[in-house]
Amino acid sequence: MKLSKRHKANIENYKKDTYYDIKEAISLIKSFSTVKFDESIDIAVNLGVDPKHADQLVRGTVSLPNGTGKNIRVIVLTKDDEKISEAKKSGAEDAGFDELFNKIKGGWIDFDAMIATPDVMPEVGKLGQILGPRGLMPNPKTGTVTNEVSKAVLEIKAGKVEFRVDKFGVIHVAIGKLSFDEDKIYQNVKACMDAIVKAKPASLKGTYLKKFVLSTTMGPGIKINNSHFIK
């Protein structure tokens, strides 16, 4: 694949085999030549778990102290008129049941997060093949199956994000935007990494955090010295 001049210049400005301190890495990515849009900042954490074992499926949520910098599109599935009103007042893009259910059943997934009240989950479960692979299925463990729909919408809108290990043992999370100042990026990275460390399976033997990479949407991955987060 042919690399752009911008990408070549960025690669030349760091040592790809060096493990950087997190604050040094943040300064580095802020110094890179950028594209015309506000890139997301992402972390990729390679864990020493085997996702094939149910007791090693790492999953959870974290409230980023400075938000994600992105407008999170939230929908709420509920049949309760009062909760539909609460959801919309709290900033949900849409709320209800029959119309939304049928749209999703037809393949519509133009949203970032779904909240559902417990009473509709038997029906929502029928959408598993559509929602599951995209990480959009509501789950009590992540606070997205709840009767407190207003609180859940506000938390997600404010920067509550979900992390989940994939089949390769890697967690990918977008933790902010390149336009954030360095301290805010650091605070978000630390909050996310602390949550991932806390989610370490009790049954795991051996190394938990294997590799941690910080990158922007269009930039190279910077390897991070993760000893700060190993407990």
PASEBA-1860 file (N, C-alpha, C; in nm, 3 decimals):
! residues 231
1> MKLSKRHK> 0.083/-0.118/0.000/0.000/0.000/0.000/0.087/0.125/0.000 ~ 0.058/0.219/-0.089/0.136/0.342/-0.099/0.101/0.437/0.015 ~ 0.203/0.485/0.085/0.182/0.574/0.197/0.181/0.719/0.151 ~ 0.097/0.802/0.213/0.093/0.943/0.180/0.216/1.012/0.238 ~ 0.246/1.131/0.188/0.359/1.209/0.240/0.338/1.240/0.388 ~ 0.213/1.271/0.425/0.182/1.301/0.565/0.212/1.182/0.654 ~ 0.169/1.062/0.610/0.189/0.942/0.691/0.338/0.908/0.701 ~ 0.412/0.923/0.590/0.556/0.897/0.592/0.626/0.990/0.690
9> ANIENYKK> 0.586/1.118/0.689/0.648/1.217/0.778/0.620/1.182/0.924 ~ 0.498/1.136/0.953/0.463/1.099/1.090/0.545/0.979/1.137 ~ 0.561/0.881/1.049/0.637/0.761/1.084/0.782/0.796/1.116 ~ 0.837/0.893/1.042/0.976/0.933/1.063/0.997/1.008/1.194 ~ 0.888/1.055/1.256/0.899/1.137/1.377/0.887/1.058/1.507 ~ 0.882/0.927/1.496/0.883/0.847/1.619/0.953/0.715/1.592 ~ 0.990/0.646/1.699/1.060/0.518/1.688/0.959/0.406/1.713 ~ 0.928/0.332/1.607/0.818/0.236/1.615/0.843/0.121/1.712
17> DTYYDIKE> 0.969/0.094/1.746/0.998/-0.015/1.839/1.022/0.032/1.982 ~ 1.000/0.161/2.005/1.018/0.218/2.138/0.886/0.219/2.214 ~ 0.891/0.188/2.343/0.773/0.194/2.428/0.777/0.327/2.503 ~ 0.683/0.414/2.472/0.682/0.550/2.524/0.603/0.562/2.654 ~ 0.643/0.658/2.735/0.562/0.698/2.849/0.432/0.756/2.793 ~ 0.320/0.736/2.864/0.191/0.776/2.812/0.185/0.926/2.781 ~ 0.238/1.010/2.870/0.232/1.155/2.845/0.321/1.194/2.728 ~ 0.434/1.127/2.714/0.522/1.153/2.601/0.454/1.113/2.470
25> AISLIKSF> 0.382/1.000/2.472/0.312/0.953/2.353/0.201/1.050/2.313 ~ 0.131/1.104/2.411/0.025/1.200/2.382/0.082/1.325/2.316 ~ 0.194/1.375/2.368/0.260/1.491/2.307/0.303/1.460/2.165 ~ 0.348/1.337/2.144/0.394/1.296/2.012/0.281/1.296/1.909 ~ 0.168/1.235/1.945/0.058/1.229/1.849/-0.002/1.368/1.824 ~ 0.009/1.455/1.924/-0.040/1.592/1.905/0.051/1.669/1.808 ~ 0.177/1.624/1.795/0.272/1.693/1.708/0.266/1.645/1.564 ~ 0.199/1.531/1.542/0.194/1.474/1.407/0.118/1.565/1.311
33> STVKFDES> 0.154/1.554/1.185/0.079/1.622/1.079/-0.059/1.559/1.072 ~ -0.163/1.640/1.068/-0.299/1.588/1.075/-0.377/1.610/0.946 ~ -0.492/1.546/0.942/-0.584/1.564/0.829/-0.680/1.678/0.862 ~ -0.777/1.703/0.776/-0.862/1.821/0.791/-0.977/1.804/0.891 ~ -1.000/1.681/0.939/-1.105/1.663/1.038/-1.045/1.634/1.175 ~ -1.126/1.646/1.279/-1.080/1.623/1.416/-1.074/1.472/1.442 ~ -0.954/1.416/1.435/-0.939/1.271/1.448/-0.974/1.221/1.589 ~ -1.023/1.100/1.594/-1.044/1.035/1.724/-0.911/0.982/1.775
41> IDIAVNLG> -0.900/0.973/1.906/-0.785/0.908/1.968/-0.831/0.774/2.022 ~ -0.761/0.669/1.983/-0.803/0.534/2.016/-0.694/0.461/2.095 ~ -0.738/0.372/2.183/-0.643/0.283/2.247/-0.676/0.140/2.206 ~ -0.574/0.060/2.189/-0.589/-0.083/2.161/-0.507/-0.157/2.265 ~ -0.572/-0.240/2.342/-0.505/-0.311/2.452/-0.511/-0.461/2.426 ~ -0.395/-0.522/2.409/-0.387/-0.666/2.388/-0.377/-0.734/2.524 ~ -0.474/-0.819/2.554/-0.480/-0.885/2.685/-0.438/-1.032/2.676 ~ -0.384/-1.080/2.786/-0.343/-1.221/2.793/-0.457/-1.310/2.836
49> VDPKHADQ> -0.574/-1.292/2.774/-0.690/-1.374/2.807/-0.727/-1.460/2.687 ~ -0.805/-1.562/2.713/-0.858/-1.648/2.606/-1.009/-1.626/2.601 ~ -1.056/-1.542/2.507/-1.198/-1.509/2.501/-1.290/-1.628/2.476 ~ -1.233/-1.743/2.440/-1.315/-1.861/2.420/-1.372/-1.913/2.552 ~ -1.308/-1.873/2.663/-1.355/-1.914/2.795/-1.442/-1.804/2.854 ~ -1.562/-1.840/2.894/-1.659/-1.742/2.944/-1.605/-1.662/3.062 ~ -1.523/-1.726/3.146/-1.473/-1.655/3.264/-1.357/-1.561/3.232 ~ -1.321/-1.551/3.103/-1.215/-1.459/3.065/-1.264/-1.355/2.963
57> LVRGTVSL> -1.395/-1.339/2.955/-1.453/-1.236/2.868/-1.452/-1.103/2.943 ~ -1.360/-1.017/2.907/-1.345/-0.888/2.975/-1.441/-0.787/2.913 ~ -1.528/-0.732/2.996/-1.628/-0.637/2.948/-1.667/-0.543/3.061 ~ -1.693/-0.419/3.028/-1.735/-0.324/3.129/-1.762/-0.188/3.069 ~ -1.784/-0.090/3.156/-1.805/0.047/3.112/-1.718/0.140/3.194 ~ -1.694/0.258/3.139/-1.618/0.360/3.210/-1.671/0.496/3.168 ~ -1.684/0.585/3.265/-1.726/0.722/3.236/-1.601/0.806/3.217 ~ -1.577/0.848/3.094/-1.458/0.929/3.064/-1.478/1.068/3.122
65> PNGTGKNI> -1.384/1.115/3.205/-1.402/1.243/3.273/-1.420/1.363/3.181 ~ -1.370/1.353/3.058/-1.381/1.465/2.964/-1.465/1.431/2.841 ~ -1.546/1.325/2.851/-1.630/1.287/2.740/-1.551/1.230/2.623 ~ -1.620/1.201/2.515/-1.557/1.143/2.397/-1.533/1.246/2.287 ~ -1.597/1.363/2.301/-1.586/1.464/2.196/-1.676/1.433/2.078 ~ -1.759/1.332/2.093/-1.847/1.289/1.985/-1.992/1.293/2.032 ~ -2.081/1.330/1.941/-2.223/1.325/1.972/-2.269/1.180/1.963 ~ -2.297/1.121/2.078/-2.337/0.980/2.082/-2.487/0.970/2.058
73> RVIVLTKD> -2.523/0.898/1.954/-2.664/0.882/1.917/-2.723/0.765/1.997 ~ -2.816/0.796/2.085/-2.875/0.696/2.175/-3.023/0.677/2.141 ~ -3.067/0.552/2.134/-3.209/0.524/2.121/-3.254/0.440/2.240 ~ -3.382/0.449/2.272/-3.437/0.376/2.386/-3.556/0.294/2.342 ~ -3.551/0.165/2.370/-3.663/0.077/2.339/-3.744/0.053/2.467 ~ -3.865/0.103/2.467/-3.955/0.086/2.580/-4.098/0.108/2.533 ~ -4.194/0.045/2.602/-4.335/0.063/2.569/-4.404/0.158/2.666 ~ -4.329/0.206/2.764/-4.383/0.294/2.867/-4.382/0.439/2.817
81> DEKISEAK> -4.500/0.500/2.804/-4.510/0.636/2.751/-4.431/0.737/2.835 ~ -4.435/0.718/2.967/-4.362/0.810/3.056/-4.211/0.800/3.033 ~ -4.163/0.679/3.016/-4.019/0.660/2.995/-3.978/0.707/2.855 ~ -4.068/0.696/2.758/-4.040/0.749/2.624/-4.018/0.900/2.633 ~ -4.105/0.966/2.709/-4.093/1.111/2.728/-3.964/1.146/2.801 ~ -3.932/1.071/2.906/-3.809/1.094/2.984/-3.686/1.080/2.895 ~ -3.685/0.976/2.813/-3.570/0.949/2.727/-3.546/1.064/2.630 ~ -3.653/1.111/2.566/-3.639/1.219/2.468/-3.596/1.349/2.534
89> KSGAEDAG> -3.649/1.377/2.653/-3.609/1.498/2.726/-3.463/1.493/2.768 ~ -3.410/1.372/2.788/-3.271/1.355/2.831/-3.172/1.355/2.715 ~ -3.225/1.360/2.592/-3.136/1.371/2.476/-3.131/1.251/2.383 ~ -3.216/1.149/2.409/-3.218/1.034/2.319/-3.266/1.078/2.181 ~ -3.203/1.023/2.078/-3.243/1.057/1.942/-3.383/1.008/1.910 ~ -3.420/0.895/1.969/-3.555/0.842/1.948/-3.586/0.745/2.061 ~ -3.714/0.724/2.085/-3.758/0.631/2.189/-3.896/0.579/2.152 ~ -3.924/0.457/2.193/-4.050/0.392/2.161/-4.026/0.244/2.146
97> FDELFNKI> -4.117/0.177/2.076/-4.090/0.035/2.058/-4.122/-0.016/1.917 ~ -4.249/-0.026/1.882/-4.287/-0.096/1.758/-4.214/-0.043/1.635 ~ -4.218/0.088/1.615/-4.156/0.146/1.495/-4.005/0.124/1.495 ~ -3.939/0.148/1.610/-3.794/0.129/1.619/-3.756/-0.018/1.601 ~ -3.831/-0.106/1.665/-3.805/-0.249/1.655/-3.808/-0.294/1.509 ~ -3.911/-0.252/1.436/-3.925/-0.293/1.297/-3.816/-0.234/1.208 ~ -3.776/-0.111/1.237/-3.667/-0.049/1.160/-3.537/-0.127/1.178 ~ -3.507/-0.163/1.302/-3.384/-0.238/1.330/-3.393/-0.378/1.269
105> KGGWIDFD> -3.510/-0.439/1.280/-3.531/-0.571/1.221/-3.505/-0.568/1.070 ~ -3.532/-0.452/1.009/-3.508/-0.434/0.866/-3.366/-0.398/0.831 ~ -3.280/-0.386/0.936/-3.138/-0.360/0.911/-3.089/-0.222/0.947 ~ -3.175/-0.137/1.001/-3.135/0.000/1.039/-3.055/-0.002/1.169 ~ -2.935/0.055/1.165/-2.850/0.060/1.286/-2.780/0.196/1.294 ~ -2.852/0.301/1.258/-2.792/0.434/1.255/-2.793/0.498/1.394 ~ -2.727/0.432/1.489/-2.717/0.483/1.626/-2.592/0.423/1.690 ~ -2.550/0.481/1.802/-2.426/0.437/1.868/-2.450/0.354/1.993
113> AMIATPDV> -2.567/0.370/2.055/-2.596/0.297/2.178/-2.746/0.276/2.190 ~ -2.783/0.163/2.247/-2.924/0.132/2.270/-2.947/0.103/2.417 ~ -3.055/0.159/2.470/-3.100/0.132/2.606/-3.237/0.067/2.595 ~ -3.264/-0.031/2.679/-3.394/-0.097/2.678/-3.441/-0.119/2.821 ~ -3.571/-0.110/2.842/-3.626/-0.143/2.973/-3.638/-0.295/2.984 ~ -3.628/-0.349/3.106/-3.627/-0.495/3.123/-3.746/-0.567/3.062 ~ -3.865/-0.503/3.063/-3.985/-0.571/3.016/-3.984/-0.602/2.867 ~ -3.905/-0.527/2.789/-3.904/-0.553/2.643/-3.787/-0.640/2.599
121> MPEVGKLG> -3.701/-0.679/2.690/-3.582/-0.755/2.652/-3.612/-0.890/2.585 ~ -3.720/-0.962/2.623/-3.749/-1.087/2.551/-3.769/-1.064/2.401 ~ -3.827/-0.949/2.366/-3.847/-0.918/2.225/-3.720/-0.861/2.162 ~ -3.648/-0.778/2.238/-3.522/-0.722/2.188/-3.423/-0.833/2.158 ~ -3.430/-0.941/2.235/-3.339/-1.054/2.213/-3.350/-1.112/2.073 ~ -3.465/-1.093/2.009/-3.484/-1.143/1.873/-3.399/-1.067/1.771 ~ -3.346/-0.951/1.814/-3.262/-0.870/1.725/-3.114/-0.901/1.744 ~ -3.086/-1.008/1.818/-2.949/-1.041/1.854/-2.853/-1.055/1.736
129> QILGPRGL> -2.900/-1.113/1.627/-2.812/-1.133/1.512/-2.772/-1.001/1.448 ~ -2.855/-0.899/1.464/-2.824/-0.766/1.408/-2.742/-0.684/1.507 ~ -2.784/-0.684/1.633/-2.721/-0.599/1.733/-2.593/-0.659/1.791 ~ -2.593/-0.790/1.813/-2.479/-0.856/1.879/-2.345/-0.833/1.814 ~ -2.331/-0.862/1.684/-2.200/-0.846/1.619/-2.148/-0.702/1.620 ~ -2.238/-0.606/1.638/-2.199/-0.465/1.637/-2.183/-0.408/1.777 ~ -2.198/-0.493/1.879/-2.181/-0.449/2.017/-2.291/-0.356/2.063 ~ -2.411/-0.367/2.004/-2.520/-0.276/2.036/-2.630/-0.339/2.121
137> MPNPKTGT> -2.616/-0.467/2.154/-2.719/-0.534/2.233/-2.719/-0.481/2.377 ~ -2.832/-0.433/2.427/-2.839/-0.387/2.567/-2.803/-0.499/2.664 ~ -2.740/-0.460/2.775/-2.693/-0.559/2.871/-2.701/-0.500/3.012 ~ -2.758/-0.572/3.107/-2.766/-0.520/3.245/-2.630/-0.485/3.303 ~ -2.525/-0.561/3.264/-2.391/-0.537/3.319/-2.333/-0.403/3.276 ~ -2.380/-0.350/3.164/-2.328/-0.222/3.117/-2.426/-0.108/3.144 ~ -2.534/-0.139/3.216/-2.630/-0.035/3.253/-2.724/0.005/3.141 ~ -2.729/-0.075/3.033/-2.815/-0.039/2.920/-2.948/-0.116/2.921
145> VTNEVSKA> -2.967/-0.202/3.019/-3.098/-0.260/3.045/-3.140/-0.207/3.181 ~ -3.233/-0.113/3.181/-3.266/-0.042/3.305/-3.400/0.028/3.292 ~ -3.461/0.051/3.407/-3.583/0.133/3.410/-3.548/0.280/3.430 ~ -3.424/0.305/3.467/-3.379/0.445/3.485/-3.324/0.498/3.353 ~ -3.414/0.512/3.256/-3.370/0.546/3.121/-3.309/0.686/3.112 ~ -3.363/0.781/3.187/-3.310/0.917/3.182/-3.164/0.921/3.228 ~ -3.137/0.855/3.340/-3.001/0.850/3.393/-2.906/0.782/3.295 ~ -2.952/0.672/3.235/-2.868/0.597/3.142/-2.835/0.679/3.018
153> VLEIKAGK> -2.935/0.750/2.964/-2.912/0.834/2.846/-2.812/0.944/2.878 ~ -2.831/1.011/2.991/-2.742/1.121/3.029/-2.598/1.074/3.049 ~ -2.581/0.956/3.109/-2.446/0.902/3.132/-2.376/0.872/3.000 ~ -2.447/0.810/2.907/-2.386/0.776/2.778/-2.354/0.902/2.700 ~ -2.444/0.997/2.702/-2.422/1.124/2.631/-2.302/1.199/2.689 ~ -2.281/1.184/2.821/-2.173/1.257/2.889/-2.036/1.192/2.871 ~ -2.034/1.070/2.818/-1.904/1.007/2.794/-1.884/0.870/2.854 ~ -1.994/0.804/2.891/-1.983/0.666/2.940/-1.967/0.574/2.821
161> VEFRVDKF> -1.858/0.499/2.815/-1.832/0.412/2.701/-1.817/0.268/2.749 ~ -1.845/0.177/2.659/-1.830/0.034/2.688/-1.701/-0.018/2.628 ~ -1.636/-0.108/2.699/-1.521/-0.178/2.641/-1.548/-0.328/2.647 ~ -1.500/-0.398/2.547/-1.524/-0.542/2.541/-1.412/-0.608/2.461 ~ -1.358/-0.715/2.514/-1.250/-0.785/2.445/-1.307/-0.856/2.323 ~ -1.234/-0.851/2.210/-1.281/-0.921/2.090/-1.225/-1.063/2.087 ~ -1.253/-1.134/1.979/-1.214/-1.275/1.972/-1.063/-1.294/1.963 ~ -0.990/-1.183/1.937/-0.843/-1.191/1.930/-0.777/-1.149/2.063
169> GVIHVAIG> -0.859/-1.120/2.164/-0.805/-1.080/2.293/-0.766/-0.933/2.300 ~ -0.827/-0.850/2.215/-0.793/-0.708/2.208/-0.915/-0.623/2.242 ~ -0.891/-0.516/2.317/-0.995/-0.417/2.346/-0.963/-0.290/2.269 ~ -1.060/-0.239/2.194/-1.046/-0.113/2.122/-1.144/-0.011/2.182 ~ -1.096/0.106/2.218/-1.183/0.210/2.272/-1.142/0.346/2.217 ~ -1.240/0.424/2.173/-1.215/0.563/2.135/-1.230/0.648/2.260 ~ -1.124/0.719/2.299/-1.126/0.789/2.429/-1.126/0.941/2.418 ~ -1.141/0.994/2.298/-1.145/1.140/2.287/-1.109/1.185/2.147
177> KLSFDEDK> -1.083/1.315/2.135/-1.050/1.376/2.007/-0.912/1.441/2.014 ~ -0.848/1.451/1.898/-0.714/1.510/1.890/-0.714/1.656/1.933 ~ -0.828/1.722/1.922/-0.838/1.863/1.961/-0.838/1.882/2.113 ~ -0.858/1.775/2.190/-0.853/1.785/2.336/-0.712/1.827/2.378 ~ -0.701/1.902/2.489/-0.566/1.932/2.536/-0.505/1.807/2.600 ~ -0.374/1.809/2.617/-0.302/1.687/2.657/-0.347/1.633/2.792 ~ -0.376/1.721/2.886/-0.420/1.674/3.018/-0.553/1.599/3.010 ~ -0.644/1.648/2.927/-0.775/1.583/2.914/-0.761/1.446/2.846
185> IYQNVKAC> -0.673/1.439/2.748/-0.648/1.309/2.684/-0.591/1.211/2.786 ~ -0.494/1.257/2.863/-0.431/1.171/2.964/-0.534/1.122/3.067 ~ -0.619/1.213/3.115/-0.720/1.176/3.214/-0.817/1.070/3.159 ~ -0.854/1.084/3.032/-0.943/0.986/2.971/-0.875/0.850/2.952 ~ -0.748/0.854/2.907/-0.673/0.729/2.890/-0.659/0.658/3.024 ~ -0.622/0.733/3.126/-0.600/0.674/3.259/-0.731/0.614/3.313 ~ -0.841/0.686/3.300/-0.969/0.635/3.349/-1.006/0.505/3.278 ~ -0.985/0.500/3.147/-1.018/0.380/3.070/-0.927/0.264/3.108
193> MDAIVKAK> -0.797/0.290/3.117/-0.703/0.183/3.151/-0.725/0.132/3.293 ~ -0.755/0.221/3.386/-0.783/0.179/3.523/-0.904/0.085/3.527 ~ -1.007/0.116/3.445/-1.126/0.032/3.440/-1.095/-0.104/3.381 ~ -1.011/-0.106/3.278/-0.972/-0.234/3.215/-0.891/-0.318/3.312 ~ -0.800/-0.255/3.384/-0.720/-0.327/3.485/-0.811/-0.384/3.594 ~ -0.909/-0.306/3.637/-1.001/-0.350/3.741/-1.085/-0.469/3.696 ~ -1.106/-0.480/3.563/-1.190/-0.587/3.508/-1.112/-0.718/3.486 ~ -0.989/-0.725/3.534/-0.908/-0.846/3.516/-0.980/-0.968/3.574
201> PASLKGTY> -0.996/-1.074/3.496/-1.065/-1.194/3.545/-0.988/-1.259/3.660 ~ -1.060/-1.299/3.762/-0.997/-1.361/3.879/-0.931/-1.494/3.842 ~ -0.981/-1.559/3.737/-0.930/-1.690/3.699/-0.803/-1.684/3.615 ~ -0.765/-1.563/3.572/-0.651/-1.552/3.480/-0.518/-1.579/3.549 ~ -0.437/-1.660/3.485/-0.300/-1.686/3.531/-0.205/-1.626/3.429 ~ -0.100/-1.561/3.475/-0.004/-1.504/3.383/-0.029/-1.356/3.356 ~ 0.032/-1.306/3.250/0.028/-1.164/3.217/-0.110/-1.124/3.167 ~ -0.162/-1.015/3.221/-0.293/-0.963/3.181/-0.278/-0.858/3.070
209> LKKFVLST> -0.204/-0.749/3.100/-0.181/-0.646/2.999/-0.056/-0.681/2.918 ~ -0.073/-0.719/2.795/0.041/-0.759/2.712/0.096/-0.643/2.629 ~ 0.007/-0.569/2.563/0.053/-0.457/2.479/-0.054/-0.350/2.475 ~ -0.011/-0.226/2.472/-0.101/-0.112/2.477/-0.054/-0.012/2.372 ~ -0.142/0.021/2.278/-0.107/0.110/2.167/-0.203/0.229/2.163 ~ -0.147/0.347/2.144/-0.225/0.469/2.132/-0.213/0.520/1.989 ~ -0.325/0.560/1.929/-0.320/0.608/1.791/-0.432/0.708/1.765 ~ -0.424/0.776/1.651/-0.534/0.858/1.603/-0.596/0.787/1.483
217> TMGPGIKI> -0.708/0.838/1.436/-0.780/0.774/1.326/-0.690/0.747/1.206 ~ -0.608/0.845/1.170/-0.525/0.835/1.050/-0.376/0.825/1.080 ~ -0.341/0.817/1.208/-0.200/0.817/1.246/-0.145/0.680/1.281 ~ -0.014/0.669/1.295/0.049/0.542/1.333/0.024/0.508/1.479 ~ 0.037/0.380/1.513/0.019/0.336/1.651/0.146/0.355/1.732 ~ 0.133/0.417/1.849/0.247/0.440/1.938/0.241/0.339/2.052 ~ 0.346/0.259/2.066/0.351/0.160/2.174/0.373/0.230/2.308 ~ 0.298/0.188/2.408/0.303/0.252/2.540/0.365/0.158/2.644
225> NNSHFIK> 0.450/0.214/2.728/0.502/0.140/2.843/0.387/0.126/2.942 ~ 0.333/0.005/2.953/0.213/-0.013/3.036/0.241/-0.047/3.181 ~ 0.368/-0.038/3.222/0.402/-0.076/3.361/0.329/0.011/3.463 ~ 0.294/0.134/3.421/0.222/0.225/3.511/0.085/0.169/3.550 ~ 0.029/0.087/3.460/-0.107/0.038/3.483/-0.110/-0.105/3.537 ~ 0.005/-0.170/3.546/0.009/-0.307/3.596/0.011/-0.306/3.748 ~ -0.084/-0.376/3.806/-0.093/-0.380/3.952/-0.079/-0.523/4.002
END
